[in-house]
Amino acid sequence: MSTKNAQIEPEDLNRSFTPHVTVAAVIEKDGRFLMVEEYSSQGQVVINQPAGHLEADETLIQAAVRETLEETRWHIEITGLLNINLYQSPNNGVTYHRTTFIASAIEEDPTAKLDEGIIQALWLTPEEIDARSDQHRSPVVSRTIQQYLNDPHYPLAMVRDYR
C-alpha cells in the first residue's frame, strides 16, 4: 500500500461523495405500465419509469407526483412504496439514491407541457418493456418492473418526513 493512499482522511472522501436523491413511480393500468421515452444526456432515446430529482422543500411523495406530471401529463395518487435503491451510473459515476413508489393513474392533462428532453409517455406491457431492454435508461428499469410484479409492496407509512 502506498503512503500516498494512507494519507487520505475519511472526511476528504465524504466531501467528494454526493449521492443524488431521486424518486420514481410505477403506475400500472390494465396490465400496462406508464413509461417515459426521453433523451439521455448522451442524446440517446431511452425509456424509464417517470422519475427525477427531489427539489428543495418537497417531500419524496410530492416529488414523485410532480415528476410524473411533468414527464407524462398524468395526475397520480401514490398508494405504496416499492423499493429504495442505490445505483451508480457507469456513464457519469454518480450514485443515485432512488425511492420508487407505487401509484394509480387518476387523469391525464393533455394541456400540460412535457419537460424538456421528454419525447412521450407510453403505456407498455412487461413484454414490450423487456423487448426494448437496449433502450432502458439503466438496469433499474427492468428490475423495478420485475420487483413490482413479484415482490412485496409496502405501505406509505414506511416513508416519513421529519422536517
C-alpha positions in Angstrom: 0.0 0.0 0.0 1.4 3.4 -0.9 1.9 6.1 1.7 0.0 8.5 -0.6 -3.2 6.5 -0.2 -2.7 6.1 3.6 -2.8 10.0 3.9 -6.4 10.3 2.6 -8.6 11.2 5.5 -12.2 9.8 5.7 -13.7 13.3 5.8 -12.0 14.1 2.5 -13.7 11.1 0.8 -17.0 12.1 2.3 -16.8 15.6 0.9 -16.5 14.3 -2.7 -19.4 11.8 -2.3 -22.7 13.4 -3.0 -25.5 10.9 -3.9 -28.4 12.3 -5.9 -31.8 11.8 -4.3 -34.3 10.7 -6.9 -37.8 9.3 -7.0 -39.7 7.2 -9.4 -43.3 5.9 -9.8 -44.6 2.6 -11.1 -48.1 3.1 -12.5 -50.0 0.1 -13.8 -53.3 0.3 -15.6 -54.9 -2.7 -17.4 -51.7 -4.7 -17.4 -49.6 -1.8 -18.9 -47.1 0.4 -17.2 -46.7 4.2 -17.7 -43.2 4.7 -19.1 -41.3 7.7 -20.3 -39.4 7.9 -23.6 -36.8 10.5 -23.4 -33.3 11.7 -24.5 -30.4 10.7 -22.2 -27.6 13.1 -21.5 -25.7 11.4 -24.3 -28.5 12.1 -26.8 -29.8 8.5 -27.0 -33.5 7.7 -26.8 -34.2 5.7 -23.6 -37.2 4.6 -21.6 -37.6 4.8 -17.9 -40.3 5.0 -15.2 -41.4 8.6 -14.6 -38.6 9.7 -12.3 -36.5 12.7 -11.3 -34.7 14.6 -8.6 -36.0 15.7 -5.3 -36.2 19.5 -5.1 -35.8 21.7 -2.1 -38.8 22.0 0.2 -40.7 19.0 -1.1 -41.3 15.5 0.3 -40.4 12.4 -1.6 -44.1 11.8 -2.4 -44.6 15.3 -3.7 -41.5 14.9 -5.9 -42.9 11.6 -7.4 -46.2 13.2 -8.1 -44.6 16.3 -9.6 -42.1 14.4 -11.8 -44.8 12.1 -13.1 -47.0 15.0 -14.2 -44.0 16.9 -15.7 -42.9 13.8 -17.7 -46.2 12.1 -18.6 -49.0 14.6 -18.2 -50.7 12.2 -15.8 -52.0 13.1 -12.3 -51.4 10.2 -10.0 -52.1 9.1 -6.5 -49.2 7.5 -4.6 -50.5 4.3 -2.9 -47.5 2.5 -1.7 -43.7 2.0 -1.6 -42.0 -0.5 -3.8 -38.3 -0.1 -3.1 -35.3 2.0 -2.2 -32.2 1.6 -4.4 -28.7 2.8 -4.7 -27.4 2.8 -8.3 -24.0 4.1 -9.5 -24.2 5.0 -13.2 -21.3 3.8 -15.3 -21.9 6.8 -17.6 -21.2 9.5 -15.1 -20.1 7.8 -11.9 -22.9 9.4 -10.0 -24.6 7.4 -7.2 -28.4 7.7 -7.3 -30.5 7.1 -4.1 -33.9 6.2 -5.7 -37.1 5.8 -3.8 -39.7 4.1 -6.0 -43.4 4.5 -5.3 -46.4 2.6 -6.5 -49.2 4.9 -7.8 -52.6 4.9 -9.5 -53.3 6.9 -12.6 -56.0 9.5 -11.9 -56.3 11.6 -15.0 -54.3 12.8 -18.0 -53.9 16.5 -18.6 -53.4 16.8 -22.4 -52.7 20.6 -22.0 -49.7 20.0 -19.6 -46.3 20.7 -21.2 -43.8 17.8 -21.0 -40.4 18.5 -19.6 -37.5 19.3 -22.0 -36.0 16.1 -23.3 -39.2 14.1 -22.9 -40.4 12.6 -26.2 -43.6 11.0 -25.0 -45.3 8.9 -22.3 -46.1 5.3 -23.3 -48.2 2.6 -21.8 -46.3 -0.6 -22.3 -46.8 -4.3 -21.2 -44.0 -6.0 -19.4 -43.2 -7.9 -22.6 -42.9 -4.6 -24.5 -40.7 -3.2 -21.8 -38.4 -6.3 -22.0 -38.3 -6.1 -25.8 -36.8 -2.6 -25.5 -34.2 -3.6 -22.9 -31.5 -2.0 -25.1 -33.2 1.4 -24.5 -33.5 1.2 -20.7 -32.0 4.2 -19.0 -30.4 1.7 -16.6 -30.8 -1.9 -15.4 -33.0 -0.4 -12.6 -35.9 -0.1 -15.2 -36.5 -3.8 -15.7 -35.6 -4.8 -12.2 -38.3 -2.3 -10.9 -41.0 -3.9 -13.1 -40.0 -7.4 -12.0 -40.0 -6.4 -8.4 -43.4 -4.8 -8.8 -44.8 -8.0 -10.3 -43.1 -10.5 -8.0 -42.1 -8.9 -4.7 -43.9 -7.3 -1.7 -45.4 -3.8 -1.8 -45.0 -1.7 1.3 -47.4 0.8 2.9 -46.7 4.5 2.7 -46.4 4.6 6.5 -42.8 3.4 5.8 -42.0 6.9 4.4 -41.6 9.7 6.9 -40.8 13.4 6.5 -39.5 14.9 9.7 -39.0 18.4 8.6 
